Amino acid sequence: MTTHTPSTLERERRAYRRGRERRSVLIAIASTLAFAAIVWVTIVNTEGWANVQQSFFDPAVAAEALPKVWDGFLLNLQVLAISVFTVGAAALVLALLRTLRGPVFFPVRMLAAGYTDLFRGLPFIIVLYLIGFGLPTILNERINEVVLGVLAITLTYSAYVAEVIRAGIESVHPSQRLAARALGLNHVQTLRRVVLPQALRKMTPALMNDFISMQKDVGLISILAAFDAIARARGVVATTYNFTPYVVAGILFVLLAIPTIRLTDWYTARLREREQTGSIL
């Protein structure tokens, strides 16, 4: 059995690559230590840092606030879980309406375009006020805060997600539609079996980013007098005169978003790598 022996040139290349890797690691370590030293000198080792720690990072207040904030955070998760389905369904309908072809569908396309323009332009906090306080006033009855929150999020984010889906649908080459129709598929079958599967791969990173943004904005439902994480934190702040509960609530939202952020980065890098290597998407 013969073993392969690298040539002198190949050994030199491997040694060069190992040297570059070691150099990169050393540079990364040195830059990290330098950054930590700058942070220590300019922030931590200052007179005002003790006040910052006491007002925003008090462990005793954090331990007191965590159970209450967590109970409110479960309400945020409930609204988020429901909104994922309502936003997805409404956005898909809007995107399909905007991609309808033919002059007969012009009024429908205009209505869908007006909807997306309106709710992409309105600040989310204004939508919350209009839905949360205006709708119960018009109907003259009390509406559950979860329902109001889901409705406000659906109205706003369906407009954003619809544009992402529409862009993904229109990015599929027209020849794919023509080939599907030539095989005897109707319009609905062409969308379901040919267009949407290809569009989904291209629009997934943007959809993930919208989902991350929605995770963050769910915290604004405290405006509707909902006892969510932000409202619970505000209650503890009112009794302790310390802002640590807000930091606790913020950490919970960050921990919720980090897995999605990392998944988005991984998927985007994987998609880019496949495109650069010429793989079929």
Secondary structure by P-SEA (a helix, b strand, c coil): cbbbbbcaaaaaaaaaaaaaaaaaaaaaaaaaaaaaaaaaaccccccaaaaaaaccccaaaaaaaaaaaaaaaaaaaaaaaaaaaaaaaaaaaaaaaaacccccaaaaaaaaaaaaaaaaaccaaaaaaaaacaaaaaacbbbbaaaaaaaaaaaaaaaaaaaaaaaaaaaccaaaaaaaaaacccaaaaaacccaaaaaaaaaaaaaaaaaaaaaacccccccccccaaaaaaaaaaaaccaaaaaaaaaaaaaaaaaaaaaaaaaaaaaaaaaaacccc
